[in-house]
Amino acid sequence: MAEILAVCRVAQLLPDSGSTGVTAIDKRPVAERLRVRRLGVRGDVQADRAHHGGASKALYAYADEDAAFWAAELGRPIPAGLFGENLRTGGLDVNGAEIGERWAIGDELVVEVTCPRTPCATFQRRMSEPQWVKRFTQEGRPGAYLSVVKSGTAGAGDLVRVLSRPGHGVTIASWFMGADAAQADALEAAEAAGLLTLAPEMRESVDGVRSRGLLVLDK
């Protein structure tokens, strides 16, 4: 049974040595149900809005199963929100989700899987682990950004149902680990068939594969 284990939002802005000077990565679970609209969880913010947030990255979901893997690897707890996620899921293959897949969360909320998370220097500083960005990338458990298709509320214990899959076979993990021309073809064919609309970040990434053979997502 797939469910939401925690809904998280920013607890406080923290000083950060990056260009913005602060970071909103400090997400923590909230006990009450929270309204989720086009730009994400009510009361949540992003410090660096050039690279985080927006309609196509309104929510970030991370699977508890993947957090458990990292807890074992690092020898430390990975509580909900530590990775900056808004949704900690259980029983859901977040990294196996197809780009454009839609989920129903609870009775109202509907979201769409848009793109994988690309680890950044802020995440590195948050974790204080040697070579963290490299390790996180190589492991291929990035978690997924989501857009909000239908607003609603979300809370711990909400069931998650997969409503639809485009069927192109390009998953969060496969694109993150090995974006190539074949996967770009599959995504563009699905878009041409009206099965999904690529988020701006994915369009940029696909164009990068086409022109330079590079994966370009949020840095």
N, C-alpha and C positions, 0 to 999 in steps of 0.2 A: 504494500500500500504506500503510495507516494504522498507525502505531506510536507507542510511547512513546519519546521521545528522552531524557528525564531524569525521575527521581523525586526530588523535593526535600522537605526538611524543615528546620525551624528550625535555624540554625547558632548563633545567640546572641540573647538578648533585648537590645534596644537601648533606650537612654533615649529618651523621646518626650515632647513638650510637651502631648500630649493628656491627657484626664482620668485615664487608667489609669497614666500615668507611664512605661510601657515598651511596646514593640511587638515582636511575634513575626513581623513581615513579612519578616525577613531569612532567606528560604529559600534553600538551596543544594543542588545535586545530590549524591546519595550513590551511591557506586560499587556497593555490595552490594545485593542484593534485599532489599526491606523488606516486612514483614507489614502488610497493610491490613485493618483491622477496622471495626466499625460507626462508630467516631468518628474514623477516618482512619488516616494513616500512623503506624506505631509510632515513638515518639520525638518526634513533632511536638506542638506546643502552640499555643494561642491566648492572647494576653494579655488581650484584651477579649472574654470569652466571652458577654457579653450580645448582641454583634452579629456574632460570628464563630464558626465551628466548630459543633459539634452534629451530630446524625445527618443532617440534611438538607443540611448544608454540610460534610460530612466531608472532601471533597477539592475543590480548585480546579484546573481544567484550563485551559490557555492554549495556543493553536496557535502553532507556530513561524512559520507564514506571517504571522500577525498581528504577532508580535514583529518579524519582518523589516520589515514596513511601518513600525512605530514606529522601528526602528533607522534607516531611511532618513529618516524625518521629523525625527528628533531629532539625527541625525548622531552617534550613539553606539551601542555594542553594547547589546543587550538579552539578556543571558545568562539561561539557565534559572534561575528562582527570583526574578529581580529584581522581578517583579510580585507576588510572594508566592504564586505557584502551586506546587502539589504535583506536578502533571503537566504537562510540556511535550510536546505531541503534534506529530506530523508527518503530513501527508497526511490529516488529519481535519478536516472542517468543523465546528469546535466551535460557532461562532455560528449555524450553520445547523441545529444539532440541535434537534429538537422537545422541548418540555417533556415529561418522562416517557419519553423515549427511553432504551433500555438498551444498554450496551456490554459486551462481554466483553474483558477485558484479560489477555493471556497465557492460561494453561491453567485458572486457577481464578477469578480475580477478576471479579465482575459489578457494574457500577455503573449508577446511573440519573441522568439529567440532571434537576436540580430547579429551578434558577433562575439568572438572570444575576447577575454580580457588579456591585454598585453602588460606584463609586469613593468613597473617603472622604478626610478630611483627613489621615489617617495616610499614605495612598498619595501624596497631594500632597507631604507632607514627605519621603517616601522618594525621590521622583523629582526634587525640587528643580527643577521645570520650571514656567515661568510659566503660570498658568491651567490647570494640568494636569488637574484634575477636569473642568473644562468641555471641554477638548480631547478627553479620553478618552471622555467621554459623547457628544459630538457625532459622533465617528467611528464609534460603534456596533460596536466590537469588544470586548465586555466579558469574554468568556470565560464558562465555566459552572461552577457549583457542582454537585457530585455527591453522592449518597448511596450507601452500600455495600449492595448487595442480597445479595451472597455474598462472604464474606471470602476472602482469598487473598494471594499475594505479587505484587509488581510490581517491575519493573526496566527499565532502558534496553534497548531492542530488542524488548520485548514487542509482539506484534501486537495491534491493536484491531479488533474486529468489531462492527458494529451488529447487535444481536440482534433488536430490535423497535422500531417507531415507532408511537405511538398513532394517527397519521393525522389529527389535528385541524389540523395546519398552523401551529400557533403555535410559533415558534422562539425560541431565546434572543435573537437579534438583533431579531426583529420585536416581541417583548414589551418589550424594553429600549428600543427606539426609538419605539414607538408603541402602547403598551398602550391598548386601547379596549374598548368594550362588545362589539363583534363577536368580538374575540379572547377576552374573558372568557366569552362565550356558548359558544365552541368548547371552551374548557378545561372548563367545567362540564358540558357535554354529554358530553365524553369521560370525565370522572370518573363521571357518572351511569351511563354504559355499562360501567363497570368497567375502562376501559382504562388508568387511572392513578389515583393518589391524590395530590392536590396537597399539596406540602410546606407547612408552616405559613407560611413566608415568601411563597409564592405565593398561599395562601389570603388572607393579609392584603392582598397586592397586588391580587388580584381584588376583594376587598371594598372596597378603596380606590377602584378604578375605578368600582365600582357606586355608592358613596355620595358620592364627592367628585370623581371624575374625575382622581384622583392616582395615580401609581405609587409604591407604598410597598414598598421592600425594605430591606436592611440599610443603615444610615446610619453 
